[in-house]
């Protein structure tokens, strides 16, 4: 057994489209005799705690949360639900949570169930989720991205909402490694499958900016409000959120201006490279790297994407040819068809999305321009850390 009075705390979820509080997550807390509040979360992963006691604690807090929310704000309330417990229900029997909602009088449409772990039988869980959804409840998967089997859950349960794993999200928002690209790919997958994204654990404006870049519909964290026993007015953080969202918009505009400046400089570089080719293409005559410090390499392909020149790279204080990639065809690269679409008269400079270069292990973007009446494709690789 555990010590303390169980009670729910509530943390708001902010709608990024409006800045208003759209709903709350109910979190389990215990109050001791001295009035100190502690999280009950660790109990649910402690193998020494009796599962029967845990189930009783969970249902007690869920009832309290539903009763409090019924009498307070509009929007939705999100509660955790254990797949292990769901899989232990008797098939065909009434679902306790649905019975509880009927008893309390809280519309199921105002409820989100968060699937919190990977335990339990997936088929039993799928059947229960179907019944929850038929009643009007929305389904979220928590800690999305934390494990490979999570993708199996997404495919099996077809959730309405995906909640990014907090540790993965924070690592990605910090800009360390390639986790940012990984999380953005997860978010894009969620968007394509019709899911909304929740970014939780947002504590800094940098993390908020990353959440917005991922297309998060809802954000949650100490930057907006800590979990509390009571609810806030719907517009409690709207003004401050609008300011932070405007800051994000300005930062994205600054990025676009930087890219526009890069395009202008690339225009000068491509003009020099065209002249360089016309003069015979001697590596010694390539532009000075001091003018273009972000330039990793340049090379020439035919109109079908097959490389017909060596790579020219600045090493040992001079431009040197690297013939290893002659006759390699790059038409499989996503950027190739971006550039191909611009072939012909009036073709313009195209920039690829950022990627990790396999040769240098650096983050790059590739820029290309068709020349010679679209018979040849001139390409340059750019070190994004030097832009």
C-alpha positions in Angstrom: 0.0 0.0 0.0 1.1 3.6 -0.3 0.8 6.6 1.9 -1.1 9.8 1.2 -4.4 11.1 -0.1 -4.8 10.5 -3.9 -5.9 13.5 -5.9 -5.6 14.7 -9.5 -3.5 17.7 -10.6 -4.1 19.3 -14.0 -1.7 20.7 -16.6 -3.0 22.7 -19.5 -2.5 21.9 -23.1 -2.2 25.0 -25.3 -3.7 25.1 -28.8 -1.0 26.5 -31.0 -3.6 27.9 -33.4 -5.2 30.1 -30.8 -2.9 30.3 -27.8 -5.9 29.3 -25.6 -6.1 26.4 -23.2 -7.7 23.6 -25.2 -7.7 20.9 -22.5 -5.9 19.4 -19.5 -3.9 16.3 -18.7 -4.8 14.8 -15.4 -1.8 13.7 -13.4 -1.8 11.5 -10.3 -0.6 13.0 -7.0 -0.5 12.1 -3.3 -0.9 14.5 -0.4 0.7 13.5 2.9 -0.4 14.4 6.4 1.8 17.5 6.3 0.1 18.7 3.1 3.1 17.9 0.9 2.3 16.9 -2.7 4.3 14.3 -4.5 3.8 12.6 -7.9 2.2 9.1 -7.8 3.8 8.3 -11.2 6.7 6.3 -9.8 4.3 3.9 -8.1 3.0 2.7 -11.5 6.5 1.5 -12.5 7.4 0.0 -9.1 7.2 -3.8 -9.2 6.9 -4.0 -5.5 3.6 -2.2 -5.4 0.5 -4.4 -5.5 -1.2 -4.1 -8.9 -4.6 -4.3 -7.2 -3.7 -1.2 -5.1 -2.5 0.5 -8.2 -5.7 -0.2 -10.1 -7.7 1.2 -7.2 -5.5 4.3 -7.1 -5.8 4.9 -10.8 -9.6 4.6 -10.8 -9.9 6.8 -7.7 -7.9 9.6 -9.3 -9.7 9.1 -12.7 -13.1 9.5 -11.0 -11.9 12.7 -9.2 -10.5 14.1 -12.4 -13.7 13.5 -14.4 -15.9 14.9 -11.6 -13.7 18.1 -11.4 -13.6 18.6 -15.1 -17.3 18.0 -15.6 -18.0 21.1 -13.4 -15.3 23.3 -14.9 -13.9 24.2 -18.3 -14.9 23.3 -21.8 -12.4 21.5 -23.9 -11.0 18.1 -23.2 -9.4 16.1 -20.5 -6.6 13.6 -21.1 -6.1 10.7 -18.8 -3.6 7.9 -18.9 -4.8 4.3 -19.4 -2.8 1.2 -19.0 -2.9 -1.3 -21.9 -2.0 -4.1 -19.5 -5.1 -3.4 -17.5 -7.2 -3.1 -20.6 -6.0 -6.5 -21.8 -7.2 -8.1 -18.6 -10.8 -7.0 -19.1 -13.3 -9.7 -19.8 -14.3 -9.6 -23.5 -17.8 -8.4 -24.1 -18.2 -6.9 -20.6 -18.9 -3.2 -20.2 -15.7 -1.1 -20.1 -15.3 0.5 -16.6 -14.2 3.9 -17.9 -17.2 4.2 -20.2 -19.5 3.2 -17.3 -17.8 5.8 -15.1 -18.4 8.5 -17.7 -22.1 7.7 -17.9 -22.3 7.7 -14.1 -20.6 11.1 -13.8 -22.3 12.7 -16.8 -19.1 13.7 -18.6 -19.5 13.5 -22.4 -17.0 11.0 -24.0 -16.3 13.6 -26.7 -14.5 15.6 -24.0 -12.2 12.7 -23.1 -8.8 11.6 -24.5 -7.3 8.3 -23.4 -3.5 8.2 -23.5 -2.0 4.8 -24.1 1.0 5.0 -21.8 3.1 1.9 -22.4 3.7 -1.1 -24.6 2.5 -3.9 -22.4 -0.6 -6.0 -22.9 -2.2 -7.9 -25.7 -2.4 -5.8 -28.8 -5.6 -7.4 -30.1 -7.4 -7.0 -26.8 -6.2 -3.4 -26.7 -7.4 -2.8 -30.3 -10.9 -4.1 -29.5 -11.1 -1.8 -26.4 -9.9 1.2 -28.4 -12.5 0.5 -31.0 -15.2 0.6 -28.4 -13.8 3.7 -26.8 -13.7 5.5 -30.2 -17.3 4.3 -31.0 -18.4 6.0 -27.8 -16.7 9.3 -28.9 -13.4 9.1 -27.0 -10.3 10.1 -28.8 -7.1 8.0 -28.5 -3.6 9.3 -28.0 -0.3 7.3 -27.9 2.2 8.6 -25.3 6.0 8.6 -25.6 5.8 8.4 -29.4 9.2 7.7 -30.9 10.6 6.1 -27.7 10.6 2.5 -29.1 10.5 0.6 -32.3 7.4 -1.3 -31.3 5.5 2.0 -30.9 5.1 2.0 -34.7 3.2 -1.3 -34.4 0.8 0.4 -31.9 0.3 3.3 -34.2 -0.6 1.0 -37.1 -2.9 -1.2 -34.9 -4.7 1.5 -33.0 -4.8 4.3 -35.6 -4.7 7.0 -32.8 -6.1 10.5 -33.1 -3.2 12.1 -31.3 0.5 11.3 -30.9 2.4 12.6 -27.9 6.1 13.0 -28.6 8.5 11.2 -26.2 9.7 14.0 -23.9 13.3 12.9 -23.8 13.5 12.6 -27.5 11.8 15.9 -28.0 14.1 17.8 -25.7 17.2 16.3 -27.3 15.9 17.2 -30.7 15.0 20.7 -29.6 18.5 21.3 -28.3 19.9 20.7 -31.8 22.2 17.9 -30.8 22.9 15.3 -33.4 20.3 14.3 -36.0 17.5 13.8 -33.5 15.8 17.0 -34.8 15.5 15.6 -38.3 14.2 12.3 -36.8 11.5 14.0 -34.8 10.5 16.1 -37.7 10.2 12.9 -39.8 8.0 11.4 -37.1 5.8 14.5 -37.0 5.5 14.4 -40.8 4.4 10.8 -40.6 1.8 11.7 -38.0 0.5 14.5 -40.2 0.2 12.2 -43.2 -1.7 9.6 -41.0 -4.2 12.3 -39.8 -2.9 12.5 -36.3 -2.4 15.7 -34.2 0.9 16.1 -32.4 1.3 17.0 -28.7 4.7 18.3 -27.6 5.0 17.9 -23.8 7.8 19.1 -21.5 8.1 22.5 -23.2 10.1 24.6 -20.8 12.0 27.1 -23.0 11.1 29.3 -25.9 13.7 27.3 -28.0 11.7 24.1 -27.3 8.5 25.9 -28.2 10.0 27.0 -31.5 11.0 23.5 -32.3 7.5 22.2 -31.4 6.0 24.7 -33.8 8.5 23.7 -36.5 7.3 20.1 -36.0 3.7 21.2 -36.5 2.5 20.5 -33.0 -1.2 21.2 -32.5 -0.9 21.3 -28.8 2.0 22.1 -26.4 2.3 21.4 -22.7 4.9 22.3 -20.2 6.3 24.6 -17.4 6.8 27.4 -20.0 3.0 27.8 -19.8 1.9 26.4 -16.5 2.9 23.8 -13.9 0.4 21.1 -12.9 -2.1 22.4 -10.3 -5.1 21.3 -8.4 -7.4 23.9 -10.1 -8.1 25.0 -13.6 -7.0 28.3 -15.3 -9.1 30.7 -17.4 -9.0 29.6 -21.1 -7.1 32.8 -22.1 -4.6 32.7 -19.2 -1.5 32.4 -21.4 -2.9 33.6 -24.7 -1.2 37.0 -24.7 2.2 35.6 -23.8 1.8 32.7 -26.2 1.1 35.1 -29.0 4.3 37.0 -28.2 6.3 33.8 -28.3 4.6 32.7 -31.5 5.4 36.0 -33.1 9.1 35.6 -32.0 9.1 32.3 -33.8 7.6 33.8 -36.9 10.3 36.5 -36.9 13.0 33.9 -36.5 11.7 31.9 -39.5 11.5 35.1 -41.5 15.2 35.8 -40.6 16.0 32.3 -41.8 14.3 33.0 -45.1 16.2 36.3 -45.5 19.4 34.4 -44.8 18.5 31.9 -47.5 17.6 34.7 -49.9 21.1 36.2 -49.2 22.6 32.8 -49.8 20.8 32.5 -53.2 22.2 35.8 -54.2 25.7 34.7 -53.4 25.1 31.4 -55.1 24.1 33.3 -58.2 27.6 34.9 -58.2 29.3 31.6 -57.6 27.4 29.8 -60.4 28.3 32.7 -62.8 32.0 32.2 -61.9 31.8 28.5 -62.3 30.2 28.8 -65.7 33.1 31.1 -66.8 35.5 28.7 -65.2 34.1 25.8 -67.3 34.2 27.9 -70.4 37.9 28.6 -69.8 38.8 24.8 -69.6 37.9 23.9 -66.0 41.4 24.0 -64.5 41.1 23.4 -60.7 43.7 26.1 -60.1 41.3 28.7 -61.5 38.3 27.9 -59.3 37.0 30.7 -57.1 38.8 31.4 -53.8 37.2 29.6 -50.8 37.5 32.9 -48.9 34.7 34.2 -50.9 32.5 31.2 -50.3 33.5 29.7 -46.9 30.5 27.4 -46.9 31.4 25.7 -50.2 32.3 22.0 -49.7 32.6 20.9 -53.3 31.4 21.4 -56.8 30.9 19.0 -59.7 29.1 18.6 -63.0 26.5 16.1 -64.1 24.7 15.4 -67.4 21.0 16.2 -67.8 20.1 12.7 -66.5 22.0 13.1 -63.2 25.2 11.1 -64.1 28.4 12.7 -62.8 30.7 13.6 -65.6 33.4 15.5 -63.7 35.4 14.8 -60.5 34.4 16.4 -57.2 36.5 19.5 -56.7 37.2 20.0 -53.0 39.4 22.5 -51.0 42.0 20.3 -49.3 45.7 21.1 -48.3 45.1 24.7 -49.3 44.2 24.1 -52.9 41.3 22.7 -55.0 41.8 19.1 -55.7 39.9 16.7 -57.9 38.3 13.5 -56.4 37.3 11.1 -59.2 35.7 8.4 -57.0 32.2 9.4 -58.0 32.6 9.7 -61.8 29.7 7.9 -63.5 27.6 7.8 -60.3 24.0 8.7 -61.0 22.4 11.1 -58.5 18.8 11.1 -59.9 17.7 9.1 -56.9 18.4 12.1 -54.6 15.2 14.0 -53.7 16.7 17.3 -54.8 17.4 16.1 -58.3 13.8 16.3 -59.4 13.4 19.7 -57.7 16.2 20.9 -60.0 14.9 18.9 -63.0 11.6 20.7 -62.8 13.5 24.0 -63.3 15.3 22.8 -66.5 15.0 24.9 -69.6 15.1 28.5 -70.4 15.1 30.7 -67.3 16.1 27.9 -65.0 16.7 29.1 -61.4 18.9 28.0 -58.5 17.4 25.3 -56.4 18.3 24.5 -52.8 17.7 21.0 -51.3 16.6 20.2 -47.8 19.3 19.6 -45.2 20.9 16.2 -45.1 24.0 14.5 -43.6 26.7 14.1 -46.2 28.0 10.5 -46.3 31.5 11.6 -47.4 32.2 14.4 -44.9 29.7 13.4 -42.2 28.6 17.1 -42.2 25.1 18.5 -42.5 24.7 19.9 -46.0 22.4 21.3 -48.6 22.9 20.9 -52.3 22.3 23.6 -54.8 22.0 23.1 -58.5 21.6 25.0 -61.8 21.1 23.7 -65.4 23.5 25.2 -67.9 24.3 24.8 -71.6 20.7 24.9 -72.6 19.9 22.3 -69.9 22.4 19.8 -71.3 24.5 19.9 -68.0 23.7 20.3 -64.4 26.1 22.2 -62.2 26.0 21.2 -58.5 27.5 22.6 -55.3 27.4 21.1 -51.8 27.1 23.6 -48.9 28.2 23.2 -45.3 25.1 24.4 -43.4 27.2 25.2 -40.3 29.1 27.9 -42.2 26.1 29.7 -43.6 
